Amino acid sequence: MSPPTQSSGVAGAADLRISWLGRINFADALTLQEEIVARKREDRDAADEVILLEHEPVYTIGRTPDKSSLLDTAHLPHPLFAINRGGQATYHGPGQLMGYPIIDLRRCGQDLHRYLRWLEQTLIEFLAGYEIATTQREGLTGVWIHHHKIVSIGVGVRHWITMHGFALNVCGDLSPFAHIIPCGISNVTMTSIEKETGKTLSVVDVAVAFEKFVREKIQNLRCDRQAHAVSA
């Protein structure tokens, strides 16, 4: 199965572009996001985008004066970036599918809370395809299996255009999370698709499946709208 195309349109119209970038370092991905946000700010007709990728090992934290989730910054085994998203510290690295939706919320109500819940629900539905039952948790972001966390979510917004997004643990080493308090939540256990299913999967496998899932979800939404318009 081939990975998602570098620049693939969805459902005909310029509603969404999905790109698979492979494994890149965090700084380059951040620069790319900022360029896309700037372009969308200037051109409100520019397509929304979802960038799918995998990172080299890195820690990130939102711009908060409370750094307690980092524990001991002098002994972190990987670089640290303070970025313009909400939330406390988390880890990104090999084995994790990163999804960065760059969405113009001016087109859909300028409601960040609604956007976060939509992102969580989309990932819950996607993981159901792997026979993994996940949920939201009241007052917390992310996607959960009881008290185990499989998806971390942190977003930033500039001029109502979103940045950053989700980190889905697919496979590989989760031990770097032990150097922080993930998302500032004590006693949280991180898990992955591999741990929950016992199946060997790559990030590319899951990226392919996620792109297909999003395409079908948008296509079904378009069909539902068309059917409603005909019956109205």
N, C-alpha and C positions, 0 to 999 in steps of 0.2 A: 504494500500500500504506500503510495507516495504521500509526502507531506503536503499541507495546504500550499496553494500557489502563493507567490510573493505578493500579488495584488489581485484579489478576486472579488468581483461584484456579487451581490446577493439579490436574487428575485427581480432582476431586470433593472429596476430604478436605482438611482444613486442614493439608496437608503443607508447602505453599510458596505464597508470594505473590510475584508479580513486578510491579514498578512501573517505569515509564519517567517520569523527571522532567525530561527535556530538559536544557538547559544551565543550570547553576547554579554559584555560587561555592563554593569548597571549604569555607569556614567554615559555610555553611548545611547542606551535606551532612554535615559532621561532627556538627553539632548534631542533625540528624535521626537519624543512626546511634546516637548516645548515647541519645536518647529511646527508640528501639526496643529497644536492649539493656536499658535500665532496665525497660521494660514486660515484656520476655520473662523477665527475672530474677524479677519478681514473679509472673508467670503462666506456669508451665512448659507449659501447654497452648496458649499463643499460637503462631500459625503462624510457621515460619521464613520469611525474606524474602530476596529478591534485588532490590536497587535498581540500576537501570540509568540512567546519566546521562552527561553530557559536562560537563567543567569549563572555566571560564575559566582562563587560564594561571596555573600555580602550581608551585612546587617543594615537595617534602616529603622529610623524612628521619625515620628511626626515632629513638627515644630512646637514642642511643649517644654516649659521650664522643668517639668518633672521627668528626670532621667532615671528614676529608680528601677525601671524595668531592664536597664542595661547591666545591672549588678556591678561588674568591675570593668570599666571601659579600657583600662590599661592592659587587660589581658584577653581581650576579644581575639579570637583566632583569625578573624577576617575583617576587611575594611568596614567602616561605618559611614553611612550617609544620613544626614538630617534633611528631610524633604518636606514639601508642602502638601502633606496629607494629614488626616486625622489619625489619632491613635498612638500607641506606645511601640516598643521595639518588636521587630520580627526578623526572621532569617529567610533569605532566598538563596537557592543554590541548585546544583545538578539534581535531577529527579523531581523537580517542581515545575509545573506548567504555570507560567505567568500569563495573565490576560490583562491587557491595558485597553479598556474601552475609552475612546475619546469621543464623547457624545455631547452634542449641543443641547443642553437642557432648556434653552430658550424655546425649543420646538415642542417641549412636552411638559409645560407647567412650572418649570423652575422649582422643582420639588426634590431636594437632595435625599430626604428620608425615603420618599417613594422609590427613587432610583436605587438606593441601597437595598431595600426590600426586594425590588425586582431582580437585582443581581444575585442575591441570595437564593431566591426562588428558582431562577434559571439554573443555577448550579445544583440545587436539590433535585430538580427534574433530570438534569444530565446524569448525575450520579445514580439515579434510579435505574438507568440503563445498564449499570454494572451490578445491579441487584444490591446496592448499598442504600439502606434507609437512613436518610439524614434529615435534620430539622434546623430551624432557626431557634435561637434562645432569646427570651425576653430580656431586653436591655443590653444585649451584646451583639456585635456584628460577627459575621462569619457563618460557616456551616458546620454542624456538629453531629456527632454520633454519641448520644448521651453526653458524657463530660469529655469526650475526645474530640479534638478539633481537626478537621480534614481540609478546610479552606479558610484562609485568612483574607480579610478584605479591608482595604484602606484606600480612600479616594481623596483627591484634591480637586478643587474647582477654581478655575480662573475665568472670570467674565461668563459664568454659567456653562463653561465647557469643562468636562471632566478629564482628570488625569489619573494615573496609577490604576488600581483595580483589585484583582484577586490573585492569590497564590494557591494553587491546588497541589497538594502533596500526592505525587503519583507513585514514586518508588525511591529507593536509595536511603542514604544516611540521614537520620533525623537528629543525631546527637548534637549538632551545632545549636539546636534550640536550648540545650541544657545550660548554655552560657548566659542566657537572658531569662526574663520572665515573659514568655510569649504574649504579646499584646497587653502586657501589664496585668494578666490574670493569673493569680497564684494557683498552683497545683493543677494546671491544665496539662493534659497529655496530648501530644501531637500524634496523629496517625496518618495513614496514606491508603490509596487504593490497593496497593500491593499488600499491605498488612491486613486490610479488611477482607480481601478476596483470596489471598494466597496465589494470585496469578501474576506472572511476569509480564509487565507492560513497560513500554518506553514512553517518554514524554511525547515523542513524535506520534506514537499510536494514539495517545489521548488527544493531542492537538488535532489530528485528522478527525477523530470522532466528534470533538467539540465543534469544529467548523461545520461538519455535516449537520449536527444537531441544531446549531444556530440558523443555518440556511433553511432547514425544514420548519423551524419555529416561525421564522419570518414569512415563509411562503404560506403556511397555514393561516397566519394572521391576515395576510393579504387576501387570501381566498375567503375567509370569514367576512372581511369588510366588503368584498365584492358581492357576496351572497346577500348581506344585509342591505346593500344599496339597491340590489335588484328587487328585493321583497318590499322595500320601503315605498 
